[in-house]
Amino acid sequence: MFGLLKTGADQRATRRPSQGRGKAAVTFASRLTFDNMSRRFGDTLALDRFSIDVEPGEVLCLLGPSGCGKSTLLRIAAGVERPSSGRILLDEQEVAGPNRFVPPEKRGVGLMFQDFALFPHLSILDNVAFGLKSLTRSEAKAEAYAALERVGLGHYAGEYPHILSGGEQQRVALARA
């Protein structure tokens, strides 16, 4: 497992293998490359010539203070925002650059928003089943319950979102996705 530690003199992020081996909840399925990528919001430079290669199976940890560009980097990878300069490649194929921009729905990159929304008037099970309109009601409930079990929240199926912690609410949103 690798954590993003710092940016070196050449603006390439440096990575260090962890001492132990462990299971990761999320890994990269494709090679992701940020090549000299910058993002500017008016006069504010959120990301400055950031470069890194993340190989399939690696885990990347972005650490930093609020406002340093962590979420911006993820939004750019997913295609929700465009970089101001530089390139982004998925499996050596350019998805964003000076003359190319692949929209989010064509990238196959998932993004869990920090401000996800659960319906407060629906049970947790009904929140997860909400988008399963092509299934019968009983099939949708069974699928939703299985998804809740996968994220370790099946025992909350009949409860409402307000009783959950922020992390548990995010896991419900993940089950719904």
N, C-alpha and C positions, 0 to 999 in steps of 0.2 A: 504494500500500500504506500502511496506517496502523498505527501502534503506539500502544498505550495508554501515555500519558506520565504523567499525574498526575490527581488529582481537584481540580477547582476549588472556589471558595468555596461554590458552590451544589450541590456534590457531583455535578456532571455531569462525567464523564470527558472530558478534552480530548484531541484527536487532532491529529496533524500529518502532512500528506502527506510521503512520502519524497521525496528529491531525484531518485532514479532510478526507472526502471520496470524491473520484472523479473517473471519467472514465479513464481508461488506454487504450492506443492504442494497447499495446502488453502485454499479460500475459502468464504465463506458463500453458500449457495444461496438462502437466505430472509432476510428482514429480521428481525433479532433485537433486541428491546428489553427492557432491564432498567429498570423504572420504580420508583425509590425503594425498591429491594429490600434487605432486611436478612436476616441469618441469625445466630441466636444458638444457642450450645451451652451450656446452663446459664447461668453468669455471664459466659461469654466471648462477646463480640460479634465474630464472624468477618468479617461484612460489614455496613457501616453506611450505609444509605440510598444504595446504589450505583445510578447511572443511566447508561445509554449506549444509543445506537442504532447498530447495525452494519448497513449496507446490503448487499444482494446484491452479490457480487463483491469486497467488501472483505476484507482480512486483518486480524485483530486479534492483537496480541502482548501477552500478560499477563506483566509482569515484576515481581518482588518477592521479598522474602526468604521463607524457609520459614515456613509457618504464617500467611501474611498473607491467605489466602482465595482464591488462584488456582484451586486444584482444587475448592474448595467452589463457586465460581461456575460452573465447568463442569459439575459434578455437578447443580447446580440447573437449569441450562439443559437438560440431558438428562432431567431428571425423576427422577433417582436420589435426590435430596434435595428437601425442600420448603423454600421460603423462610419465614422467620418473619413477614415483612411485605413489602409491595410487590407488584408484578406483573411477570410475564414474558409477552411477546407474541412470537409467530412470525407474520410476515406480517399484523400488526395483529390477530391473533386471540389472545385471552388463553388461555395454557396453564397459568398458575399465578397465583393471586390469593386474596383473602380468601374468595371463595365458589366458586372453581373450581380443580381440579387435574386436568390431563390426564396419564395415566400414561405412562411412558417409551415403551412399545411403540406408542403412538398419536401420538407427537410427530414421528417421523422425524428425530431428532437422534442422531448417532453420537457415541460417547465411547470413546476408547482408554484403558483403565485403565493406571495406572503399574505395577500389580502383576499384569500378565497372566501367564498360565501356559502354558508349552509342555511337552509330555510328554517327559521326558529320555530315555526308552527308545525313542522313535520318531525316525526320520530327519526332517529338516526337510520333505522332500516329504510324508511320511506325516502329520506334524503338520498341514500345510495341507489335505491330503485327508481328514482325520479326519471332518469333519462332512458330507461329501458322500455321504451314505448312499443317496440316491435315484438315483445314477449307478452304472454298472458300475465295477468296480475300475479298468479301463483308462481309462474316461472321467474318473473322479475324479482319477487321476494326471495325465492331460493337462490338466485344468482347474487342478489344483494347481500344476503346473509353469508354466502360463501366468501364474498369479497371482504366483508367485515371480519370474518374468521381469519383470513389471510393477513390482515393488519392487526390482529390480536384484540379486536373490539366487538366480537360477536355477543358478548355478555351485555353490551350496551344497546342492543338492537331496539328495544322498546322505550328507551329513554330519549330525552330531547337534548339538542346541542348545548344548551346553556350549562349543563352539568359537567361537561368535558373540559379538560385543560386545553390550552392552545395547541399543544402537540397532538393531543388526541383528536381535536377537531381537524387538524391537518391530515391525520391518518384517515379520518372519515372522508375527507375530500379526495384523498388518494384512492380510496376504495371506490368512490363514485367515478373517478376518472377511468 
